[in-house]
Amino acid sequence: MLDIAEELHRWVEQGRDFAVATVVAVGGSAPRQPGAALAVDTDGTAIGSVSGGCVEGAVYELCQQALADGETVLERFGYSDEDAFAVGLTCGGIIDILVTPVRAADPARPVITAALEAAASGRPAALARVVAGPADLMGRALLIGTEPGSYDGGFGAHPELDRTIAAEAGAFLDAGRTGTLEIGEQGSRCGAPLTVLVESSVPPPRMIVFGAIDFASALVRIGKFLGYHVTVCDARPVFATKSRFPEADEIVVDWPHRYLERTEVDARTVLCVLTHDAKFDVPLLQLALRLPVAYVGAMGSRRTHLDRNKRLREVGVTDLELARLRSPIGLDLGARTPEETALSIASEIVANRRGGTGVSLTGAHTPIHHEPTSVPAGRIGSVA
């Protein structure tokens, strides 16, 4: 539910009761990933989506029923020849949906409210809920923060269960990951198993664009569209201006390698080097290829690429480090304009992140949706 946290937080502040349906697990070619949510309030207003339209009507009715009876339920939707256009997924996939009422009297409401407030304000948080297990645990929630061992709420069964789930969910939060975990009812790996959904909400990942050129302007726009926090860095103040890059979150005037040395990056950060000038590229890439970031791409012709690799080897960059470099940057789309080139770069970033091949789906026998290797930009459910 944290993917629609801003809207739900407004509902909470307005004192509304609502029910929220959350995708717990998917199989096959399902349209939405775990964490995607649809919520319905007592007036019948709906926000969000769990299937892109296939089963929204049936899930809407489940939410209304949960508001009426106060029961948390787990429902599975899959393809059926008889009802493919009623409550089945026309894509042929399977989704499990957890429907939870969030009413004023519900014990989990304070915890869920705190999770929504954290996610809406951009603070890291993880929300854990029991998906499958004893009826008295369904509907309860645990909120995990970034401080080791810190959590609010609980499942009211065994203290060790709360501590174990908090520790496991903390690892999900560190990775910015949403998914399920299996754990024993008393917090151990033995005993009756529980299935717990952990939703992580983390600040948007970073895209740092080096080189304030016209191609960068188009890349900034598509980076924002994909949910990145976008920084443009260039050593030339006449080019690195807010008027040229109005959609960038941050404009930095500095030598690229100096800025990269002092700024924070993580395993979700993407670095796009568009300067194609050796005096900027070499010291920058020498550092970038040794950082634990998600993607490093550099613009330039194939001749520039060969010359740049030669210079990088001369300053001690190893072949293993060079293997991380995406150069020339982007996928082969035949791009010519800045906008087409930005699309080419963004396509490679998405393929790198999601494990895609970059080949046409027409005639291919590969899965349309790959198993997630990392989490998107921004909060769960957003595209990155």
C-alpha positions as CSV (number, residue, x, y, z in Angstrom):
1,M,0.0,0.0,0.0
2,L,3.0,2.3,0.3
3,D,2.9,2.9,-3.4
4,I,-0.2,5.1,-2.9
5,A,1.0,6.5,0.5
6,E,0.5,10.2,-0.3
7,E,-3.2,9.7,-1.2
8,L,-3.8,7.3,1.7
9,H,-2.1,9.6,4.2
10,R,-4.6,12.4,3.1
11,W,-7.4,10.0,3.8
12,V,-6.1,9.2,7.2
13,E,-5.7,12.9,8.0
14,Q,-9.3,13.4,6.9
15,G,-10.4,10.6,9.3
16,R,-11.6,8.3,6.5
17,D,-12.0,4.6,6.9
18,F,-10.9,2.5,4.0
19,A,-9.8,-0.9,2.9
20,V,-6.7,-1.5,0.9
21,A,-5.9,-4.4,-1.5
22,T,-2.2,-5.2,-2.0
23,V,-0.6,-7.5,-4.5
24,V,1.3,-10.1,-2.4
25,A,2.6,-12.5,-5.0
26,V,2.5,-12.9,-8.8
27,G,3.0,-15.7,-11.2
28,G,3.3,-15.7,-14.9
29,S,2.7,-12.6,-16.9
30,A,1.0,-10.5,-14.2
31,P,0.7,-6.8,-14.9
32,R,1.6,-5.4,-11.5
33,Q,4.3,-6.4,-9.0
34,P,4.1,-7.1,-5.2
35,G,3.3,-3.9,-3.3
36,A,0.9,-2.5,-5.9
37,A,-2.3,-1.5,-4.2
38,L,-5.9,-0.4,-4.7
39,A,-7.9,1.3,-1.9
40,V,-11.6,2.0,-1.4
41,D,-13.1,4.3,1.2
42,T,-16.6,4.2,2.8
43,D,-17.9,6.6,0.1
44,G,-16.8,4.2,-2.6
45,T,-13.9,6.3,-3.8
46,A,-11.1,4.2,-5.3
47,I,-7.4,5.0,-5.9
48,G,-4.6,2.9,-7.2
49,S,-4.6,-0.4,-9.2
50,V,-3.7,-4.0,-8.7
51,S,-4.0,-5.4,-12.2
52,G,-4.2,-2.7,-14.7
53,G,-7.9,-3.3,-15.1
54,C,-8.4,-7.1,-15.4
55,V,-9.8,-7.7,-11.9
56,E,-10.2,-4.2,-10.5
57,G,-14.0,-4.7,-10.2
58,A,-13.8,-7.8,-8.2
59,V,-11.1,-6.4,-5.9
60,Y,-13.2,-3.3,-5.4
61,E,-16.1,-5.4,-4.1
62,L,-13.7,-7.3,-1.8
63,C,-12.6,-3.9,-0.3
64,Q,-16.2,-2.9,0.3
65,Q,-16.8,-6.3,2.0
66,A,-13.7,-5.9,4.2
67,L,-15.0,-2.4,5.2
68,A,-18.3,-3.9,6.2
69,D,-17.2,-7.0,8.1
70,G,-13.7,-5.9,9.3
71,E,-12.1,-9.1,8.0
72,T,-8.7,-9.4,6.3
73,V,-8.8,-11.8,3.4
74,L,-6.3,-13.3,0.9
75,E,-7.7,-13.9,-2.5
76,R,-6.1,-15.5,-5.7
77,F,-7.0,-14.4,-9.2
78,G,-5.9,-16.4,-12.2
79,Y,-6.8,-17.1,-15.8
80,S,-9.9,-19.0,-16.6
81,D,-11.4,-19.7,-20.0
82,E,-14.9,-19.3,-18.5
83,D,-14.3,-15.9,-16.8
84,A,-11.2,-14.4,-18.4
85,F,-13.1,-11.1,-18.9
86,A,-14.8,-11.2,-15.5
87,V,-12.4,-11.9,-12.6
88,G,-9.6,-13.6,-14.4
89,L,-6.3,-12.2,-15.7
90,T,-6.5,-12.0,-19.5
91,C,-2.7,-12.0,-19.6
92,G,-2.7,-15.5,-18.2
93,G,-0.9,-14.7,-15.0
94,I,-1.8,-15.3,-11.3
95,I,-1.9,-12.7,-8.5
96,D,-2.5,-13.1,-4.8
97,I,-4.3,-10.1,-3.2
98,L,-4.3,-9.2,0.5
99,V,-7.4,-7.1,1.4
100,T,-7.1,-5.3,4.8
101,P,-9.6,-2.9,6.4
102,V,-8.1,0.2,7.9
103,R,-10.8,1.6,10.2
104,A,-10.6,3.8,13.3
105,A,-11.1,0.9,15.7
106,D,-8.7,-1.5,13.9
107,P,-5.6,-2.3,16.1
108,A,-3.2,-1.9,13.1
109,R,-4.4,1.5,12.1
110,P,-1.8,3.5,14.2
111,V,1.0,1.4,12.7
112,I,-0.3,1.7,9.1
113,T,-0.8,5.5,9.7
114,A,2.8,5.8,10.8
115,A,4.0,3.9,7.7
116,L,1.9,6.0,5.4
117,E,3.2,9.2,7.0
118,A,6.8,8.0,6.6
119,A,6.4,7.0,3.0
120,A,4.5,10.2,2.1
121,S,7.3,12.3,3.5
122,G,10.1,10.4,1.8
123,R,11.5,8.7,4.9
124,P,12.7,5.1,4.6
125,A,10.3,2.6,6.2
126,A,9.1,-1.0,5.9
127,L,5.7,-2.3,6.7
128,A,5.3,-6.0,7.5
129,R,1.9,-7.8,7.5
130,V,1.0,-11.5,7.9
131,V,-0.4,-12.8,4.6
132,A,-1.0,-16.4,5.6
133,G,-1.2,-17.8,9.1
134,P,-3.5,-17.9,12.1
135,A,-6.6,-15.8,11.9
136,D,-5.6,-13.7,15.0
137,L,-2.5,-12.5,13.2
138,M,-4.2,-11.4,10.0
139,G,-4.6,-7.7,9.8
140,R,-1.8,-6.9,12.3
141,A,1.2,-4.9,11.2
142,L,4.8,-4.1,12.1
143,L,6.6,-0.9,11.1
144,I,10.4,-1.1,10.7
145,G,12.6,2.0,10.6
146,T,16.2,2.5,9.7
147,E,17.6,2.2,13.2
148,P,18.8,-1.4,13.9
149,G,16.2,-3.3,15.9
150,S,13.7,-0.5,16.0
151,Y,10.0,-1.2,15.2
152,D,6.5,-0.2,16.2
153,G,3.4,-2.3,16.5
154,G,3.5,-6.1,16.6
155,F,1.6,-9.3,16.1
156,G,0.7,-9.9,19.8
157,A,1.7,-13.5,19.7
158,H,5.4,-14.1,20.7
159,P,7.9,-11.2,21.3
160,E,10.5,-13.3,19.4
161,L,8.2,-13.3,16.4
162,D,8.2,-9.5,16.3
163,R,12.0,-9.3,16.7
164,T,12.6,-11.8,14.0
165,I,10.3,-10.2,11.5
166,A,11.8,-6.8,12.3
167,A,15.3,-8.1,11.6
168,E,14.3,-9.8,8.4
169,A,12.2,-6.8,7.2
170,G,15.2,-4.6,8.0
171,A,17.2,-6.4,5.4
172,F,14.4,-5.8,2.9
173,L,14.5,-2.1,3.7
174,D,18.2,-1.9,3.3
175,A,17.9,-3.3,-0.2
176,G,14.8,-1.2,-1.0
177,R,13.0,-4.5,-1.7
178,T,9.3,-5.6,-1.4
179,G,8.4,-9.3,-1.2
180,T,7.4,-12.1,1.1
181,L,9.3,-14.1,3.7
182,E,8.5,-17.4,5.4
183,I,9.0,-17.7,9.1
184,G,7.9,-19.9,12.0
185,E,4.9,-18.9,14.1
186,Q,7.1,-18.3,17.2
187,G,9.8,-16.4,15.3
188,S,12.0,-19.4,14.5
189,R,12.5,-21.4,11.4
190,C,10.5,-24.3,12.8
191,G,6.9,-24.7,13.8
192,A,3.8,-23.6,11.8
193,P,4.9,-21.3,9.0
194,L,3.7,-17.8,8.4
195,T,4.0,-15.8,5.2
196,V,4.8,-12.2,5.8
197,L,4.5,-9.4,3.2
198,V,7.2,-6.7,3.6
199,E,6.7,-3.5,1.7
200,S,9.6,-1.1,1.6
201,S,9.4,2.6,0.9
202,V,12.7,4.3,0.2
203,P,13.7,7.7,-1.3
204,P,14.0,7.8,-5.1
205,P,17.3,6.5,-6.5
206,R,19.7,8.9,-8.1
207,M,20.5,9.6,-11.7
208,I,23.6,11.8,-12.0
209,V,24.1,13.2,-15.5
210,F,27.7,14.5,-16.2
211,G,27.9,17.0,-19.1
212,A,25.4,19.9,-19.5
213,I,24.7,19.3,-23.2
214,D,21.5,19.2,-25.2
215,F,21.4,15.4,-24.9
216,A,21.5,15.8,-21.1
217,S,18.4,18.0,-21.1
218,A,16.3,15.2,-22.8
219,L,17.8,12.6,-20.4
220,V,16.9,14.7,-17.4
221,R,13.3,14.7,-18.5
222,I,13.1,10.9,-19.1
223,G,15.0,10.3,-15.8
224,K,12.3,12.3,-13.9
225,F,9.6,10.3,-15.8
226,L,11.2,7.1,-14.5
227,G,11.2,8.4,-10.9
228,Y,14.8,9.3,-10.4
229,H,16.2,12.2,-8.4
230,V,18.2,13.8,-11.2
231,T,21.4,15.8,-10.8
232,V,23.3,17.5,-13.6
233,C,27.0,18.2,-13.0
234,D,29.3,20.2,-15.3
235,A,32.4,22.2,-14.6
236,R,31.3,25.0,-16.9
237,P,28.9,27.4,-15.1
238,V,27.7,29.0,-18.4
239,F,26.1,25.6,-19.4
240,A,25.1,24.2,-16.0
241,T,22.1,26.4,-15.3
242,K,18.6,26.0,-14.0
243,S,17.2,27.7,-17.1
244,R,18.7,25.0,-19.3
245,F,17.7,22.1,-17.0
246,P,14.4,23.3,-15.3
247,E,13.3,19.7,-14.5
248,A,16.6,18.7,-12.8
249,D,16.4,18.3,-9.0
250,E,19.9,19.6,-8.6
251,I,22.5,21.5,-10.7
252,V,26.1,21.3,-9.7
253,V,29.0,23.3,-11.0
254,D,32.1,21.4,-10.3
255,W,34.6,19.0,-12.0
256,P,32.7,15.8,-12.3
257,H,35.2,13.6,-10.5
258,R,35.4,16.0,-7.6
259,Y,31.7,16.0,-7.2
260,L,31.5,12.2,-7.4
261,E,34.1,11.9,-4.7
262,R,32.0,13.9,-2.2
263,T,28.4,13.0,-3.1
264,E,26.5,9.9,-1.8
265,V,25.7,7.1,-4.1
266,D,24.3,3.6,-3.6
267,A,23.5,0.4,-5.4
268,R,20.5,2.0,-7.1
269,T,22.4,5.0,-8.5
270,V,22.9,5.4,-12.2
271,L,25.8,7.5,-13.7
272,C,25.5,8.8,-17.2
273,V,28.7,10.4,-18.6
274,L,27.8,12.6,-21.6
275,T,30.9,14.9,-21.6
276,H,32.9,12.7,-24.1
277,D,36.0,14.8,-23.3
278,A,39.0,12.9,-22.0
279,K,40.0,15.6,-19.4
280,F,36.6,15.0,-17.7
281,D,35.9,11.4,-18.6
282,V,39.1,9.7,-17.5
283,P,39.3,10.9,-13.9
284,L,35.5,10.5,-13.5
285,L,35.3,7.0,-14.9
286,Q,38.4,5.9,-13.1
287,L,36.4,6.6,-9.9
288,A,32.9,5.6,-11.1
289,L,33.9,2.1,-12.2
290,R,35.1,1.4,-8.6
291,L,31.9,2.5,-6.9
292,P,29.0,0.1,-6.0
293,V,26.5,1.8,-8.3
294,A,23.9,0.2,-10.5
295,Y,25.0,1.5,-13.9
296,V,27.8,3.5,-15.5
297,G,27.4,4.6,-19.1
298,A,29.6,6.9,-21.2
299,M,28.7,8.7,-24.5
300,G,31.0,8.8,-27.5
301,S,31.7,7.2,-30.8
302,R,33.3,3.8,-31.1
303,R,36.6,5.6,-31.8
304,T,36.2,7.7,-28.7
305,H,35.3,4.5,-26.7
306,L,38.6,2.8,-27.8
307,D,40.7,5.8,-27.0
308,R,39.0,6.3,-23.7
309,N,39.5,2.6,-22.7
310,K,43.2,3.0,-23.6
311,R,43.5,6.1,-21.4
312,L,41.7,4.4,-18.5
313,R,44.0,1.3,-18.7
314,E,47.0,3.7,-18.5
315,V,45.7,5.1,-15.2
316,G,45.2,1.7,-13.7
317,V,41.6,0.7,-14.5
318,T,41.5,-3.1,-14.8
319,D,39.7,-5.1,-17.5
320,L,37.2,-6.3,-14.9
321,E,36.4,-2.7,-14.0
322,L,36.1,-1.8,-17.7
323,A,33.6,-4.6,-18.2
324,R,31.2,-2.6,-16.1
325,L,31.2,0.3,-18.5
326,R,28.3,0.7,-20.9
327,S,30.0,2.4,-23.8
328,P,28.9,3.6,-26.3
329,I,26.0,4.4,-24.0
330,G,22.5,3.1,-24.7
331,L,20.7,0.5,-26.8
332,D,20.8,0.3,-30.6
333,L,17.5,2.1,-31.5
334,G,19.0,4.0,-34.4
335,A,18.6,7.1,-32.3
336,R,19.6,10.5,-33.7
337,T,17.8,13.3,-31.8
338,P,18.5,14.1,-28.2
339,E,15.1,12.7,-27.2
340,E,15.7,9.5,-29.1
341,T,19.1,9.2,-27.6
342,A,17.7,9.7,-24.1
343,L,15.2,6.9,-24.8
344,S,18.1,4.7,-25.9
345,I,20.0,5.4,-22.7
346,A,16.9,5.0,-20.5
347,S,16.0,1.7,-22.2
348,E,19.5,0.3,-21.4
349,I,19.1,1.4,-17.8
350,V,15.8,-0.3,-17.4
351,A,17.0,-3.5,-19.2
352,N,20.1,-3.5,-16.9
353,R,17.9,-3.1,-13.8
354,R,15.2,-5.6,-14.7
355,G,17.4,-8.2,-16.5
356,G,15.9,-7.6,-20.0
357,T,17.7,-8.5,-23.2
358,G,16.9,-5.4,-25.2
359,V,15.6,-7.4,-28.1
360,S,12.2,-7.1,-29.7
361,L,9.5,-9.1,-28.0
362,T,8.0,-10.0,-31.4
363,G,8.9,-13.5,-32.2
364,A,10.9,-13.9,-29.0
365,H,10.3,-16.8,-26.5
366,T,11.8,-15.0,-23.5
367,P,9.5,-13.9,-20.5
368,I,7.9,-10.5,-20.9
369,H,8.4,-9.8,-17.2
370,H,11.7,-10.9,-15.6
371,E,12.2,-11.7,-11.9
372,P,13.0,-8.3,-10.2
373,T,16.7,-7.9,-9.3
374,S,16.4,-4.6,-7.6
375,V,13.7,-2.1,-6.7
376,P,12.6,0.9,-8.7
377,A,12.9,4.3,-8.4
378,G,11.1,5.8,-5.7
379,R,8.5,4.0,-3.6
380,I,7.4,0.5,-4.4
381,G,5.2,0.1,-7.4
382,S,6.8,3.0,-9.3
383,V,8.7,2.3,-12.5
384,A,12.4,2.7,-12.7
